[in-house]
Amino acid sequence: MLGRPRAHTWRFVTPAPAREVFAATEQVAGTPPYRFEVLGPDVARAVEVARRGFFGQWRRRVPRPRQVRVEARPVAAGTEVLVESSAGASPTSRALQVVQLLSRGARDKRTIYRERIIPPGPVSLVASWAGMPYRLLLEPRVDGPRGEAILTASRITAIADHGTLVEVRLGSGAEGYVEKDQLVPAPAEATREAQPRIATLG
């Protein structure tokens, strides 16, 4: 079992949910010659599995493999992320790419990691849930118990922001929570003029 890397450490909070943190780590840091590995429900790493030798050949047996280790835990403001990397240009560069993507992306509306505020009012599930039910979270945590099923056509009203979750009320009167990245504001009027206002929120 590899020990934890200690050369460099970054800690920050991102509005992206934990699953997006790990997806970003896999896409940015887990490419060859590194391999992405899940170590637990809130811990993953990208570990070196091959290294180029003195004459340019690749070696599969790597002494003291370098790695980038990421922990992601939900907090009130979003997701607290801890990134650690081994010494060396390769793991440090990969770790920095993860940190920059998730931290700078919070202020960049072009990325899925941007900070999104869902204002109180009507909302709907994102279009990718069309034809599939989303089970309402009964507690403000993603691993909590689930309740009533929601569809894209369901009547949903956002009540308050809770980090990566939004407290909602359904047309039936039931209340619970939905992951913020699964919701978009729903304008009261479906007009061309309403589109720019909604785009600035979503």
N, C-alpha and C positions, 0 to 999 in steps of 0.2 A: 504494500500500500504506500503510495507516495505521500510524503509529508506536505504540509501546507506551504506554499511559496511565501517568502517573507521580504523579498527585495523591494517591492513597491506596493503601496496600498492606497486605494481611493474609496471614499465613502460619500454618498450623496443620496438625495431623494428624487425620484422621477415620477411623473404622472402616469407612465406606462405601467400596466399590470405585470405581475411577476412572469406570466407566460411569455409576454413580449420581450422581457429582459433576457430570458433564456433563448428565445428565438433569435434575438439580435446577437447574442454571444455565439450561438452555433453558426450563424451566417457570416459573422465577421472574424471570429477567432478560431472557429472549428474547422477551417479549410485545411487541406493537406499542406505541409506534412504534420498537421495536428488533427486530433480526433476529438469530437465532442462527446462527453460522457455525463450522464445524470448520476449524481452521488446521493441524492435524497430529494424530498419534496421541495426544499428551498435552496438546494446547493447543486451546482454543476461545474464542470471544468472543461477546458480545451487542453489536451495533453499531447506533447510531442511524441510521435510514433516512428519518425524517420528523420535522419539527419544527413546532410551532404558531407562527404568525406573530403580529404585534402585534394584528391584528384578529380573531384566533381561527382563521384559515384554516390548513390543513396544507400545508407545503411539502415536496416530495420532494427538492429539491436542498438539501442540508444542508452549510453550510460548517463545516469542522473537526468532523465527527461525533464524538460522545462514545461511549464504549464501556466495557464491563466485560470484562476478560480473565482467563481461568482456566487454570491449569496444574495437572495432577494426575498424580503419579508414585507408583507403589507403593513402600513402605518396609516395614521389618520390623514396625512397629506398626500398619500400615494403609495409608492413602494420604496423602501430603504434598500439601497444596493451597496454591497461591499465587493470590490474588485481587488484581487491580489495577483501579482505576477512574479515569476522567477526572475532572476537577474539575466540580462542579455537583451540585445536589440530586438530580437524576434518576438519573445513573449511580451516585452514592454510595449512594442508597437501595436500588437494585437489588443492588449489591454486598453491602451489609450484610445484606439478606435471605438471600442465598446463604450468607454466612458464618454467620449465626445458625442457619439451618436445619441446616447440616452439623455445626456445632460443638455447639450445644445439643441437637440431635437424638441425639447420642451418649449422652446421659444420659436421654433420654426414651423409655421403652419403647413409646410409642404410635406411633413413627415407624419407617420402614424404615431410617433412618440410625443407629439405636441401636447401641451397642456390644454385640456378641453374643459370648459365650464358648461354644464347643462343647466340653464335657468329654469326656475319653477314654471310649469305650464305643460301643455300637451307634448308628448314624445311618442316615438314608435321604434320598434326594433329595426335594426339595419336590414337591408334587403336580402342579405345572405341567409336570413332565417325564414324566408318565404316557404311556406308549406311545412315547416318544422316547428314544434312547440319548444319554447324556452321556459324552464321551470323557475318560478319566482323564488328568490332567496329569502328565507324567513328571518335570517340574522345577518348583520353587516360583516360577513366574511364569506369568501368564495367557496370554502369547504363546509359551509353550514347546511342545515336541512333545507330541502326544497318544498315548495308548495304548489299553488295553482299554475297551470300552464298558460303561457302567453303566446299569441300569434302576432304576426306583423299587422293584422287588421284589428287587434285588440285595442280598446280604449285605455290609454295609460297616461297618467299625469305625474310629472316629476314634482317632488315635494322639496327635497334638499340634497345637496352634494355631500358625499361621505368619502372623500379620497378617490379611490378607483371605483367606488360604487355610487349609485344614485338611489335614494329612497323614493319609492313610487307608490301611487294608489291606482288600483285597477277600477274598471267600470263596475265590477261587482262589489266594490267597497273594500276588498282585501288590500292590505299594505305589505310592503316588503322591499327588497333591494334587487337591483339589476346592475350588472357590470357596465361601467360607463361607456366602454368602447363598443357595446352592443346596442347603444341607443343613439338616436338622432332627434333633434327638435322637430316637431311637426307643426307647421304653421296652421293657424285657424282658417286662413284663406289660401287656396291653391292657385296663386296667380304668379305671373312672371315677375311682378314687382317684389313678391315675397322671397323669391329665390336668393337674391344677394344677401338679405338679412340672415337667412338660415345658413348660408354658406360660411358666413363669418363666425358662426357658433360651432359648426360641425367640423 
